[in-house]
Amino acid sequence: MLQKFKNPLIDNSQNYKLSSYIKTLLLDENYNEFYIATGYWDIPSVALIFEELNNFLERPDTKIKLLLGKDPEVQNYQLSHADEIDLNDYPASYIKYHLDNIPVVADYEDAISLLLNYCIGENPKFEIHTYQDSNHSSFLHAKCYIFKGKNDSCAIVGSSNFTKKGLEDNSELNYLEMNSSNVVVRPENGTSVKGHIFWFDEKWKNSKSWGKIFIYTVLKTNIGCRSFSKGIENKFISENKKLQIEKIKNGEIENKMNIPRIPLDITLFDYQNEAISEWEKQNYKGIFDMATGTGKTLTGLGAVSKLSEVLNDRLAVFIVCPYQHLVEQWVEDIEKFGMKPIIGYSSSEQKNWKSLLKYAVEDFNLEIKNKTFFCFISTNATFSSEFVQNQISKLHGNALLVVDEAHNFGAEYLRKLLSNKFSYRLALSATLERHGDKEGTQSLYDYFGKKCIEYGLERAIKEKKLTRYKYYPVVVSLTDDEFVYYEQYSREISKCVVKGKNGKLKLNEKGKRIALQRARLVAGAANKIGALKEQIMPYINDNHILVYCGATKVFDENSGLDDSNDDEISEGKRQIEVVTDLLGNLLGMKVAQFTSKENMQERAVIKQEFSEGKNLQALIAIKCLDEGVNIPAIKTAFILASTTNPKEYIQRRGRVLRKSDGKDFAEIYDFITLPRPLTEVIYETEEQKKKGRTLVINELVRAIEFARLSMTEISAMKRIEEIKKLYELTDKDLIFKEDFENEQ
């Protein structure tokens, strides 16, 4: 029959449609196997050659193999429909979108019925595989149609994908190889020559069966369900095939289940197992109060796995983190535990996460087998969105809420979202108590329940879960100009004290703004730059250094009191820029900034280079220790700007103490800011000392907390005692003071 083809070049012009060639070859009984390799395909292409495909498959001993690659054009198509198609779930997401959007017409229903009928069974006549090379680094770009017979074979190779447009509409260029010996030749007897069939067999070996997943994907669509029903009514699908398809639909025959289990290569410590056990005793409600760096994430995922197993994997899990990079850090571990999370936030790579969550909730509520478990992880902002809250409101069944850095959910706008839809609850935090917010703290205990574990920094260091550290308080003072403005801020603050509803004193909104400005003045004290230069000189050739700056500017004489909504000092250079210039230009160190301006990819590169320690000695950062960034390699930290909030400075210390190869201990240089130089304090009157006492007390409260667990406790406390003596302070005085206390 090949003689019918006058021209081996096929360009889809009027007399040379690829569809006509394929139809003719399908009807030729010399061929009993049809192999297709294509980047992508569609149902209209099957409908176009339906009669010929059906006749071919009805003959005994025939088979079709369809090998799907990942053509770049699919990526472009998906990008234009990013809200509806998951770029990471090709071809399932693409096929589902395609089936949801094609017309529900008889020709397409028949085509789908044909595929359902012949894709099922132990030895299906229509096999669908997806290509994946051994290194997961390349895609299959070929377009090839091979007809194999006992005595004769031919092949068409060119540009046409297996779509209706590719088969007859697009201007294509394909070539029909009619010489059977060229199609069947194999590299044997020392020759390296290979033909089309050998090439296809090689690719087929590097592929995975996708037929069952395809059937399940089809049955999730309207046209797929209609086609299945129509096939049964017309006896097109046999009773045996019907039962097998029903099993796939119900999840009895499916791909690997998406359920959580503790992986074999992860062994939880005793304290982690104890926390999970206590959570179980408290009816799967509770709080894991664990020091930063002691494995809260793995403990939390261990708890998720335990609960899911108890509930026979009928569980909806919502995990919430404050920041995008924390979500991504969680995702790495979530996947290790066997889950395929839906990742929801504004710049998530899963562009269609909303659709995925919507379908997951629908499947969960319908209790579709193998779809009774799903995991959704998001940022606090996404979790609080109207869309996510609407999906939560639709949940029916077992649901677990896991909140990382749970102290944030004590804030009024977030605690309103702590829904009763979640029968099971888990809060993770190194510091659950909210600074100055007893009501917010109590709301967390009311919702999540009691603590299942308290694994503090002292125990973690003692049990070698965190590294030991040396602590060096570096004492600096405000300049004369800074002290003038410090006093001015303090006087303004004293005018802003009001009584709250509970009768206790507090600052009004203006007072809070001025108190923040005063705190930034302290954080950006100019003398810190000279002190940093002196302290960092012995480390100028070292690596794994962190310099932690404040989100402030270095004070100069043009700075001043500003009670506007601008929280920053109005003049001066940003502290991080001054430090970068000092280390990078003046001292010649290899440095990089690590702030919110760097995107996820840039942060990943910086962290990698910092860990290697070759091209990057020091990170100059703002807020990274507060945001949960995991950089275990930090060995020496210079903390220029500290907070009076115990939650924040305890977390900062914990993140410096994460264990890392070659890190026997860490070093922390903490810049203690005092109102006046110590050499002048001795000459001040009691009234003068009182003006800056709140600052002194709050700085010393932090210093004592840092010193008491350090390897250098004796020398650090000696320095602290010197300051206490000069300011005539006793241990009873060293209690955190609010901004307006002792400053009036």
C-alpha positions in Angstrom: 0.0 0.0 0.0 3.0 2.3 0.3 2.9 2.7 -3.4 -0.1 4.9 -2.9 2.1 7.5 -1.4 3.6 9.4 -4.3 5.3 11.9 -2.1 7.2 11.0 1.1 7.1 14.7 2.2 4.0 15.5 4.2 3.2 19.2 4.8 -0.6 19.2 5.5 -1.3 20.9 2.2 -4.5 19.7 0.4 -3.2 16.4 -0.9 -0.7 15.7 1.8 -2.5 15.7 5.1 -0.7 13.7 7.8 -4.1 12.4 9.0 -4.7 10.8 5.6 -1.4 9.0 5.7 -2.1 7.7 9.2 -5.6 6.6 8.4 -4.4 4.7 5.3 -1.6 2.9 7.3 -4.0 2.0 10.2 -6.2 0.2 7.7 -3.3 -1.7 6.2 -3.4 -5.1 7.8 0.3 -5.5 7.2 0.9 -3.5 10.3 -0.2 -4.6 13.8 1.7 -2.2 16.0 1.5 1.6 15.9 4.0 3.6 18.0 3.6 7.4 18.6 6.1 9.7 20.2 4.8 13.3 20.7 5.3 16.4 22.8 1.6 16.7 23.5 -1.8 15.5 22.2 -5.5 16.1 22.3 -8.8 14.4 22.0 -9.8 16.0 18.7 -6.8 14.1 17.1 -8.3 10.8 18.3 -11.7 11.8 17.0 -10.2 12.7 13.6 -9.0 9.2 13.0 -11.5 7.4 15.3 -12.9 4.9 12.7 -9.5 3.8 11.6 -8.2 3.6 15.2 -11.2 1.5 16.2 -10.8 -0.9 13.2 -7.2 -1.2 14.0 -7.7 -2.1 17.7 -10.6 -4.5 17.0 -8.2 -6.6 15.0 -6.4 -9.4 17.0 -2.8 -8.9 18.1 -2.8 -5.2 17.5 -1.3 -2.6 19.9 -0.8 1.2 20.1 2.0 2.7 22.2 1.7 6.5 22.9 4.8 8.1 24.4 4.3 11.6 25.8 7.2 13.9 26.1 7.4 17.5 27.5 7.4 19.7 24.5 8.5 23.4 25.1 5.2 24.5 23.4 3.3 22.8 26.2 5.2 25.0 28.6 4.2 28.1 26.7 0.6 27.0 26.5 0.5 26.3 30.2 2.0 29.6 31.1 -0.8 31.4 29.3 -3.2 29.5 31.5 -1.1 29.5 34.7 -4.1 29.9 37.0 -5.7 26.7 35.7 -2.7 24.5 34.8 0.0 23.2 37.1 3.3 23.6 35.4 4.7 20.8 37.6 2.0 18.3 36.9 2.4 17.6 33.2 0.6 15.9 31.5 -2.2 15.4 34.0 -3.0 19.0 34.6 -2.8 19.9 30.9 -5.1 17.0 29.9 -7.6 17.9 32.6 -7.7 21.5 31.5 -8.1 20.4 27.9 -11.0 18.1 28.7 -12.7 20.7 30.8 -12.6 23.2 27.9 -13.4 21.1 24.8 -17.0 21.0 23.5 -19.1 18.1 24.9 -20.0 16.6 21.5 -20.6 13.0 20.3 -17.3 12.7 18.3 -15.2 13.6 21.3 -17.3 11.4 23.7 -16.8 8.4 21.3 -13.0 9.1 21.1 -12.8 9.1 24.9 -14.9 5.9 25.2 -12.5 4.3 22.8 -9.5 5.2 24.9 -11.2 4.1 28.1 -12.0 0.8 26.6 -8.5 0.0 25.3 -6.4 1.6 28.0 -7.6 -0.7 30.7 -6.6 -4.3 31.6 -3.5 -6.2 32.4 -2.3 -6.0 28.8 -4.0 -2.9 27.4 -4.0 -2.5 23.6 -3.6 1.2 23.9 -0.7 2.0 26.3 0.2 5.5 27.4 3.6 6.3 28.9 5.3 9.5 29.9 9.0 10.0 29.1 11.5 10.7 31.8 15.3 10.5 31.3 17.4 9.0 34.0 18.8 12.4 35.1 15.4 14.2 35.0 17.1 16.9 33.0 15.7 16.6 29.5 12.4 16.4 27.7 11.2 14.4 24.7 10.9 16.7 21.8 10.4 14.1 19.0 7.3 13.7 16.8 7.3 10.2 15.3 4.7 7.8 14.0 5.9 4.2 13.5 3.9 1.4 11.9 5.4 -2.0 12.6 4.5 -5.2 10.9 5.8 -8.8 10.7 7.2 -8.4 7.3 7.2 -4.7 6.7 7.5 -1.4 8.7 7.5 2.3 8.0 7.8 5.5 9.9 6.8 9.2 9.7 9.2 11.7 11.4 8.8 15.5 11.4 7.2 18.4 13.2 3.6 17.3 13.8 2.4 16.6 17.4 -0.5 14.2 17.9 -3.1 16.9 17.8 -5.9 17.8 15.3 -3.9 20.8 14.1 -0.7 18.9 13.9 -2.4 16.1 11.8 -4.1 18.3 9.3 -4.3 22.0 10.0 -0.8 23.4 10.7 1.7 24.0 8.0 4.1 21.1 9.0 6.9 19.2 7.5 7.1 15.4 8.0 8.9 12.6 6.1 7.7 9.1 5.4 10.4 6.5 5.6 9.2 3.7 3.3 12.4 1.6 3.4 11.6 -1.0 6.0 15.2 -1.9 6.6 15.9 1.6 7.7 13.0 1.5 10.2 13.9 -1.9 11.8 17.7 -1.8 11.7 19.4 -2.4 15.1 23.0 -1.8 16.3 24.2 -5.4 16.1 27.4 -7.2 15.0 29.5 -4.2 15.8 27.5 -1.6 14.0 26.1 1.5 15.7 23.3 2.1 13.2 19.8 2.1 14.7 16.4 2.5 13.2 13.2 4.1 14.3 11.8 1.1 16.2 15.1 0.6 18.2 15.1 4.3 19.0 11.5 4.2 20.2 12.1 1.1 22.3 15.0 2.9 24.0 12.8 5.8 24.9 9.9 3.5 26.0 12.3 1.9 28.6 12.9 5.3 30.0 9.2 6.0 30.5 6.5 5.4 33.1 3.1 3.9 32.6 0.5 6.6 32.7 -2.7 4.9 31.5 -4.4 4.5 34.9 -3.6 8.0 35.9 -5.0 9.1 32.5 -8.3 7.3 33.1 -8.6 8.7 36.6 -7.9 12.2 35.1 -10.5 11.7 32.4 -13.1 10.6 34.9 -12.6 13.8 36.9 -14.1 15.8 34.0 -17.6 16.2 32.8 -17.0 15.0 29.3 -15.1 12.0 30.7 -18.0 10.9 32.9 -20.4 11.3 30.0 -18.2 9.3 27.7 -17.9 6.5 30.3 -21.7 6.4 30.7 -22.2 6.5 27.0 -19.7 3.7 26.4 -21.6 1.5 28.9 -25.0 2.2 27.4 -23.8 1.4 23.9 -22.0 -1.8 25.2 -18.9 -0.2 23.8 -17.1 -0.8 27.1 -17.5 -4.4 28.3 -18.7 -5.3 31.8 -15.2 -6.5 32.8 -13.6 -3.3 31.6 -16.4 -1.3 33.3 -15.5 -2.9 36.7 -11.8 -2.2 36.2 -12.5 1.5 35.3 -14.7 1.8 38.3 -11.9 0.5 40.5 -9.6 3.2 39.1 -12.3 5.8 39.6 -12.6 4.7 43.2 -8.9 4.7 43.8 -8.5 0.9 44.2 -6.1 0.9 41.2 -4.2 4.2 41.4 -0.8 5.7 41.5 1.2 5.9 44.7 -0.8 7.4 47.5 -0.1 10.9 48.8 -0.1 10.1 52.5 2.3 11.1 55.3 4.7 8.6 56.9 8.0 9.1 58.8 10.7 8.3 56.3 13.1 5.4 57.0 16.1 7.7 56.9 14.7 10.0 59.7 14.8 8.9 63.3 13.1 11.2 65.7 14.8 11.9 69.1 13.2 10.7 72.3 12.0 14.2 73.2 10.4 14.5 69.8 8.5 11.2 70.2 7.6 12.2 73.7 6.0 15.4 72.4 4.0 13.5 69.8 2.9 11.0 72.4 1.7 13.8 74.8 -0.1 15.5 71.9 -1.9 12.2 71.3 -2.9 12.0 75.0 -4.4 15.5 74.7 -6.7 14.4 71.8 -4.3 15.8 69.2 -4.4 19.3 70.5 -1.4 21.1 71.9 1.7 23.2 71.7 5.3 22.2 70.9 7.4 24.8 72.7 10.8 24.0 71.4 13.9 26.1 71.1 14.9 27.3 67.7 17.0 24.7 65.9 15.8 21.6 67.9 13.6 20.2 65.1 10.1 21.6 65.5 9.4 21.0 61.8 10.2 17.3 61.9 8.4 16.9 65.1 5.4 18.5 63.7 5.5 16.4 60.5 5.9 13.3 62.7 2.7 14.3 64.5 0.9 14.8 61.2 2.0 11.3 60.2 0.8 9.8 63.4 -2.6 11.4 63.3 -3.1 10.5 59.6 -2.3 6.8 60.3 -4.7 6.7 63.2 -7.5 8.2 61.1 -6.8 5.8 58.2 -5.4 8.7 56.1 -8.7 10.6 56.1 -7.4 14.0 57.0 -7.1 17.5 55.6 -3.9 19.2 56.8 -3.4 23.0 56.7 0.1 24.2 57.6 0.6 28.0 58.0 3.9 29.9 58.2 4.6 33.6 58.5 6.9 34.0 55.5 7.3 32.6 51.9 10.8 31.3 52.5 9.6 29.4 55.6 6.9 27.8 53.4 9.6 26.6 51.0 11.8 25.3 53.9 8.7 23.3 55.1 8.0 21.9 51.6 11.4 20.3 51.5 10.6 18.3 54.6 6.9 17.7 53.8 8.0 15.9 50.6 10.4 13.8 52.5 7.4 12.6 54.5 5.7 11.3 51.4 3.3 14.2 50.9 2.7 16.3 47.7 1.6 19.6 49.2 -0.5 22.2 47.6 1.7 25.3 48.0 -0.3 28.5 48.3 1.1 32.0 48.3 1.3 35.0 45.9 4.4 33.9 44.0 4.1 30.1 44.4 5.4 28.1 41.5 2.1 26.2 41.6 0.2 28.9 39.7 -3.0 27.0 39.9 -2.9 26.3 43.7 -6.4 27.7 44.1 -7.8 25.1 41.7 -5.8 22.4 43.3 -7.1 23.4 46.8 -10.7 23.6 45.5 -10.5 20.2 43.9 -8.8 18.7 47.0 -11.6 20.0 49.3 -14.2 18.6 46.9 -12.6 15.2 46.7 -12.0 15.1 50.5 -15.7 15.9 51.2 -16.8 13.2 48.7 -14.4 10.7 50.4 -13.0 9.6 47.0 -10.5 6.8 47.7 -6.9 7.9 47.7 -8.1 11.5 47.8 -9.1 11.5 51.5 -5.8 13.1 52.5 -4.4 16.4 51.3 -1.9 18.9 52.6 -2.1 22.6 52.0 0.7 24.9 53.1 0.6 28.7 52.9 1.8 31.9 54.4 -0.2 33.7 57.1 -1.4 36.2 54.5 -2.7 33.6 52.1 -4.3 31.6 54.9 -6.2 34.8 55.9 -7.4 35.4 52.4 -11.1 35.2 51.6 -10.6 32.3 49.1 -8.7 30.0 51.6 -11.2 30.8 54.4 -14.0 30.0 52.1 -12.5 26.6 51.3 -12.0 25.9 55.0 -15.7 26.7 55.6 -16.6 23.9 53.1 -14.6 21.2 54.9 -16.5 18.2 56.2 -14.4 15.7 58.2 -11.1 15.4 60.0 -9.0 18.6 59.7 -5.7 19.5 61.3 -4.3 23.0 61.6 -0.5 23.3 62.1 0.8 26.8 62.8 4.5 27.5 62.7 5.8 30.5 64.7 2.3 30.3 66.3 2.8 33.4 68.5 1.9 35.5 65.5 -1.7 34.0 65.6 -2.2 35.8 68.9 -2.6 39.0 66.9 -6.3 40.0 66.8 -6.7 39.8 63.0 -5.2 36.3 62.9 -6.8 34.8 66.0 -10.2 35.4 64.5 -9.3 32.8 61.9 -8.8 30.0 64.4 -11.7 28.0 63.2 -13.7 25.2 64.9 -13.5 23.4 61.5 -10.1 22.1 62.8 -10.8 19.3 65.3 -7.1 18.7 65.6 -4.6 21.5 66.3 -0.9 22.0 66.7 1.0 25.1 67.5 4.8 25.3 67.0 6.9 28.1 68.6 10.1 28.7 70.5 8.4 31.6 72.3 4.6 31.3 72.4 4.1 34.0 75.0 3.4 37.3 73.2 5.4 40.3 74.5 3.1 42.7 76.3 0.0 40.9 75.0 -1.5 38.7 77.7 -4.8 38.5 76.0 -3.3 37.4 72.7 -1.2 34.8 74.5 -4.2 33.4 76.4 -6.2 33.1 73.1 -3.5 30.7 71.8 -3.7 28.5 74.9 -7.5 28.6 74.7 -7.5 27.4 71.1 -4.5 25.0 70.9 -4.5 23.7 74.4 -1.6 22.9 76.8 2.1 22.5 76.0 3.0 19.0 75.1 6.7 19.8 75.5 9.0 22.5 76.7 12.4 22.0 75.2 14.4 25.1 76.0 17.7 26.4 74.9 19.5 25.3 78.1 18.4 21.7 77.7 19.1 21.7 74.0 22.7 22.9 74.6 23.2 20.4 77.4 21.9 17.5 75.2 24.0 18.7 72.3 21.1 19.5 70.0 22.4 23.0 69.7 26.0 24.1 69.8 27.7 25.8 72.7 28.6 29.5 72.4 30.8 32.3 73.7 29.1 35.6 74.6 30.9 39.0 74.5 28.9 42.1 75.5 30.3 45.1 73.6 29.5 48.3 75.4 28.8 51.4 73.4 27.1 54.7 74.3 25.0 57.3 72.6 26.8 60.4 71.3 26.0 63.8 72.9 23.7 64.6 70.0 22.0 61.2 70.2 21.5 61.6 73.9 19.9 65.0 73.5 17.3 63.5 71.1 16.9 60.4 73.3 15.9 62.7 76.1 13.6 64.7 73.8 11.9 61.4 72.6 11.5 60.4 76.3 9.8 63.6 77.2 7.4 63.3 74.3 6.7 59.7 75.3 5.8 60.7 78.8 3.1 63.0 77.5 1.5 60.1 75.6 0.7 57.8 78.6 -3.0 57.0 78.9 -5.1 54.6 80.9 -6.3 51.5 79.1 -9.7 49.8 79.6 -8.2 47.7 82.3 -7.0 50.7 84.2 -3.4 50.0 83.4 -1.1 52.7 81.9 -0.2 52.4 78.2 1.0 54.5 75.3 -1.4 56.1 72.8 -0.7 55.7 69.1 1.5 58.8 68.9 3.5 57.5 71.9 4.0 54.2 70.2 5.4 55.8 67.1 7.8 58.0 69.1 8.9 55.0 71.2 9.7 53.1 68.0 11.7 56.1 66.7 13.6 56.2 70.0 14.3 52.4 69.7 15.6 53.0 66.1 17.8 55.8 67.4 19.4 53.3 69.8 19.7 50.6 67.2 21.5 53.0 64.8 23.8 54.6 67.3 26.8 56.0 65.5 29.4 54.6 67.9 28.5 51.0 66.9 30.3 51.4 63.6 33.7 52.1 65.2 33.2 49.4 67.8 32.3 46.9 65.0 35.5 47.7 63.2 37.6 47.1 66.3 35.8 43.8 67.2 35.8 42.3 63.7 39.5 42.9 62.9 40.6 39.6 64.4 38.1 37.8 62.0 39.0 39.7 58.9 40.3 36.5 57.1 37.6 34.2 58.6 34.3 33.2 57.1 30.8 32.2 58.3 30.3 35.6 59.8 27.0 37.3 60.3 26.6 41.1 61.0 23.1 41.8 62.1 21.8 45.3 61.5 18.7 47.2 62.4 16.1 48.4 59.9 17.3 51.9 60.7 19.7 54.7 59.8 22.9 55.8 61.5 22.2 58.9 63.4 23.8 62.2 62.4 23.4 65.8 63.5 20.8 66.5 60.9 18.5 63.8 62.3 15.7 64.9 64.5 12.4 64.2 66.2 9.7 63.4 63.7 6.3 62.4 64.9 5.0 61.6 61.5 4.1 58.1 60.3 7.6 57.6 59.0 9.2 55.3 61.6 12.7 55.9 60.4 15.1 58.7 61.4 14.7 61.3 58.8 18.3 61.7 57.8 21.5 59.7 57.7 22.7 56.6 55.8 21.1 53.2 56.4 23.1 51.2 58.9 23.3 48.2 56.6 24.9 50.4 53.9 27.4 51.9 56.3 28.4 48.4 57.5 28.6 47.1 54.0 31.0 49.9 53.1 33.1 49.3 56.2 33.5 45.5 55.7 33.5 45.3 51.9 35.4 48.5 50.9 37.5 49.6 53.8 38.4 46.1 55.2 38.3 44.3 51.8 36.1 41.4 53.0 33.9 39.4 50.7 30.4 40.3 51.8 26.8 40.2 50.7 23.6 41.7 52.0 20.8 39.4 53.0 17.5 41.4 53.3 13.9 41.2 52.1 15.0 42.7 48.7 16.6 39.4 47.6 14.2 37.0 46.1 14.1 33.2 46.9 16.6 32.3 44.2 19.1 34.9 45.2 18.8 33.9 48.8 19.4 30.3 47.9 22.6 31.2 46.0 23.8 33.5 48.9 23.2 30.8 51.5 25.0 28.2 49.4 28.1 30.4 48.9 28.1 31.4 52.5 28.0 27.8 53.6 30.9 27.0 51.3 32.9 29.9 52.7 35.0 30.5 49.6 33.6 33.4 47.8 31.6 34.9 50.7 32.9 35.6 54.2 30.1 37.6 55.8 26.4 38.2 55.5 25.2 41.6 56.4 21.6 41.1 57.3 18.3 42.7 58.4 15.6 40.7 60.1 16.8 37.3 58.8 17.2 35.8 62.3 13.6 36.9 63.1 12.1 35.4 59.9 13.3 31.8 60.6 16.0 31.7 57.9 18.0 28.5 58.4 21.7 29.2 58.0 23.4 26.7 60.3 26.9 27.6 59.1 26.9 30.9 61.0 29.8 30.7 63.5 30.4 34.3 64.5 27.6 36.8 64.9 27.9 40.6 65.5 24.5 41.8 66.7 24.5 45.6 66.2 20.7 46.1 66.7 18.8 44.2 69.4 15.2 44.3 70.5 13.7 44.5 73.9 11.3 41.7 72.9 12.5 38.5 74.6 10.7 36.4 71.9 12.9 38.0 69.2 16.3 38.0 70.8 15.9 34.4 72.1 15.0 33.3 68.6 18.0 35.1 67.2 20.4 33.4 69.6 18.9 30.0 68.8 19.4 30.4 65.0 23.1 31.2 65.6 23.4 28.0 67.6 22.2 25.6 64.9 24.7 22.7 64.6 26.9 22.5 61.5 29.9 20.5 60.3 33.1 21.9 61.8 31.3 24.2 64.2 32.4 23.3 67.7 31.0 26.5 69.2 29.5 29.8 68.1 30.5 33.3 69.1 28.1 36.2 69.7 29.1 39.8 70.0 26.2 41.7 71.4 26.3 45.5 71.2 25.0 46.9 74.5 23.9 50.5 74.1 24.0 52.8 77.1 22.9 56.5 77.4 26.4 57.8 78.4 29.9 56.5 78.4 30.7 54.5 81.5 33.5 56.8 82.4 31.0 59.7 82.7 28.3 57.8 84.6 30.1 58.0 87.9 29.8 61.8 87.8 26.1 61.8 87.1 23.5 62.7 89.6 20.7 60.3 90.6 18.3 62.3 88.4 20.6 62.2 85.4 21.0 58.4 85.8 17.2 58.0 86.0 16.7 59.5 82.5 18.3 56.5 80.8 17.6 53.8 83.3 14.9 52.0 81.2 17.4 51.6 78.4 20.1 50.3 80.7 17.8 47.9 82.4 16.4 46.4 79.2 19.9 46.1 77.7 21.1 44.3 80.8 18.1 42.0 81.0 19.0 40.7 77.5 22.7 40.5 78.3 22.2 38.5 81.5 20.0 36.0 79.5 22.7 35.6 76.9 25.5 35.4 79.4 24.0 32.8 81.7 24.2 29.8 79.3 27.4 30.8 77.6 30.9 29.4 77.9 32.1 32.9 78.9 29.5 33.5 81.6 32.1 34.6 84.2 33.8 37.3 82.1 30.5 38.4 80.6 28.8 38.8 84.0 31.8 40.7 85.3 31.2 43.3 82.6 27.4 43.3 83.4 28.1 43.8 87.2 30.3 46.8 86.4 27.3 48.5 84.7 24.9 47.5 87.4 27.2 49.0 90.0 27.6 52.3 88.2 23.8 52.7 87.8 23.2 51.4 91.3 21.0 48.6 90.2 20.2 45.4 92.1 18.9 42.1 90.8 15.4 43.1 91.8 15.6 46.1 89.4 16.5 44.0 86.4 13.0 43.4 85.2 11.9 44.4 81.7 10.5 48.0 81.6 7.9 49.3 79.2 8.8 52.3 77.2 7.3 54.8 79.5 8.3 53.3 82.9 11.0 55.2 84.9 11.2 57.8 82.1 8.5 60.2 83.3 
